Amino acid sequence: MKTFDELFAELSEKARTRPADSGTVAALDAGVHAQGKKLLEEAGEVWLAAEHESDDAVALEVSQLLYRAQVILLGRGIGLDQVYKHL
Ligand SMILES: N=c1c2ncn([C@@H]3O[C@H](COP(=O)(O)OP(=O)(O)OP(=O)(O)O)[C@@H](O)[C@H]3O)c2ncn1[C@@H]1O[C@H](COP(=O)(O)O)[C@@H](O)[C@H]1O
């Protein structure tokens, strides 16, 4: 299990070291258009799960949405502090 901040630290390290088997590196290399499509896809899956599926299914989809939001942030070079100041 990991927190939102821990995941962001892990993904930042992946972006820095660029391991060949990293899906995050591939997602970053795919560019913002592909990243945005994934984000919207996950948002839709959260919505559908919330309407029709179990609590655990909703939690899974939200975890994937959070991951995709972090990829967008990493792609733009935006840190979590910059996000948190708006919360
Ligand atoms: N939390 C996630 C995470 N959430 C979602 N995803 C990706 O999103 C996919 C699920 O999205 P979809 O429903 O679109 O599934 P899919 O279309 O079958 O998948 P793709 O073909 O798009 O890969 C997963 O298969 C992963 O590729 C994630 N990929 C990685 N992480 C975490 O990120 C960390 C680094 O991962 P790597 O960069 O791959 O090493 C690890 O700790 C992982 O747990």
Ligand as a Chemical Component Dictionary entry (heavy atoms), coordinates in Angstrom:
data_LIG
# 
_chem_comp.id                   LIG 
_chem_comp.type                 NON-POLYMER 
_chem_comp.pdbx_formal_charge   0 
_chem_comp.three_letter_code    LIG 
# 
loop_
_chem_comp_atom.comp_id 
_chem_comp_atom.atom_id 
_chem_comp_atom.alt_atom_id 
_chem_comp_atom.type_symbol 
_chem_comp_atom.charge 
_chem_comp_atom.model_Cartn_x 
_chem_comp_atom.model_Cartn_y 
_chem_comp_atom.model_Cartn_z 
_chem_comp_atom.pdbx_ordinal 
LIG N1  N1  N 0 -0.785 3.098  -9.865  1  
LIG C1  C1  C 0 -0.451 2.765  -11.004 2  
LIG C2  C2  C 0 -1.382 2.692  -12.082 3  
LIG N2  N2  N 0 -2.722 2.902  -12.147 4  
LIG C3  C3  C 0 -3.049 2.660  -13.417 5  
LIG N3  N3  N 0 -1.971 2.309  -14.157 6  
LIG C4  C4  C 0 -1.906 1.964  -15.590 7  
LIG O1  O1  O 0 -3.177 2.054  -16.131 8  
LIG C5  C5  C 0 -3.600 0.776  -16.652 9  
LIG C6  C6  C 0 -5.048 0.572  -16.348 10 
LIG O2  O2  O 0 -5.688 1.420  -17.186 11 
LIG P1  P1  P 0 -6.740 0.895  -18.234 12 
LIG O3  O3  O 0 -7.992 0.605  -17.502 13 
LIG O4  O4  O 0 -6.756 1.915  -19.323 14 
LIG O5  O5  O 0 -6.142 -0.503 -18.707 15 
LIG P2  P2  P 0 -5.536 -0.947 -20.065 16 
LIG O6  O6  O 0 -6.112 -0.153 -21.193 17 
LIG O7  O7  O 0 -5.645 -2.429 -20.108 18 
LIG O8  O8  O 0 -3.998 -0.579 -19.860 19 
LIG P3  P3  P 0 -2.975 0.063  -20.866 20 
LIG O9  O9  O 0 -3.008 -0.746 -22.120 21 
LIG O10 O10 O 0 -3.387 1.487  -21.033 22 
LIG O11 O11 O 0 -1.632 -0.058 -20.128 23 
LIG C7  C7  C 0 -2.746 -0.228 -15.934 24 
LIG O12 O12 O 0 -2.587 -1.404 -16.674 25 
LIG C8  C8  C 0 -1.451 0.544  -15.824 26 
LIG O13 O13 O 0 -0.789 0.490  -17.066 27 
LIG C9  C9  C 0 -0.915 2.328  -13.363 28 
LIG N4  N4  N 0 0.388  2.067  -13.632 29 
LIG C10 C10 C 0 1.259  2.134  -12.610 30 
LIG N5  N5  N 0 0.871  2.466  -11.328 31 
LIG C11 C11 C 0 1.895  2.493  -10.264 32 
LIG O14 O14 O 0 2.952  3.304  -10.725 33 
LIG C12 C12 C 0 4.187  2.789  -10.259 34 
LIG C13 C13 C 0 5.204  2.787  -11.374 35 
LIG O15 O15 O 0 4.751  1.998  -12.430 36 
LIG P4  P4  P 0 5.706  1.764  -13.700 37 
LIG O16 O16 O 0 6.074  3.095  -14.215 38 
LIG O17 O17 O 0 4.898  0.963  -14.665 39 
LIG O18 O18 O 0 6.904  1.011  -13.187 40 
LIG C14 C14 C 0 3.912  1.391  -9.674  41 
LIG O19 O19 O 0 4.007  1.515  -8.269  42 
LIG C15 C15 C 0 2.491  1.094  -10.055 43 
LIG O20 O20 O 0 1.804  0.462  -9.024  44 
# 
loop_
_chem_comp_bond.comp_id 
_chem_comp_bond.atom_id_1 
_chem_comp_bond.atom_id_2 
_chem_comp_bond.value_order 
_chem_comp_bond.pdbx_ordinal 
LIG N1  C1  DOUB 1  
LIG C1  C2  SING 2  
LIG C1  N5  SING 3  
LIG C2  N2  SING 4  
LIG C2  C9  DOUB 5  
LIG N2  C3  DOUB 6  
LIG C3  N3  SING 7  
LIG N3  C4  SING 8  
LIG N3  C9  SING 9  
LIG C4  O1  SING 10 
LIG C4  C8  SING 11 
LIG O1  C5  SING 12 
LIG C5  C6  SING 13 
LIG C5  C7  SING 14 
LIG C6  O2  SING 15 
LIG O2  P1  SING 16 
LIG P1  O3  DOUB 17 
LIG P1  O4  SING 18 
LIG P1  O5  SING 19 
LIG O5  P2  SING 20 
LIG P2  O6  DOUB 21 
LIG P2  O7  SING 22 
LIG P2  O8  SING 23 
LIG O8  P3  SING 24 
LIG P3  O9  DOUB 25 
LIG P3  O10 SING 26 
LIG P3  O11 SING 27 
LIG C7  O12 SING 28 
LIG C7  C8  SING 29 
LIG C8  O13 SING 30 
LIG C9  N4  SING 31 
LIG N4  C10 DOUB 32 
LIG C10 N5  SING 33 
LIG N5  C11 SING 34 
LIG C11 O14 SING 35 
LIG C11 C15 SING 36 
LIG O14 C12 SING 37 
LIG C12 C13 SING 38 
LIG C12 C14 SING 39 
LIG C13 O15 SING 40 
LIG O15 P4  SING 41 
LIG P4  O16 DOUB 42 
LIG P4  O17 SING 43 
LIG P4  O18 SING 44 
LIG C14 O19 SING 45 
LIG C14 C15 SING 46 
LIG C15 O20 SING 47 
# 
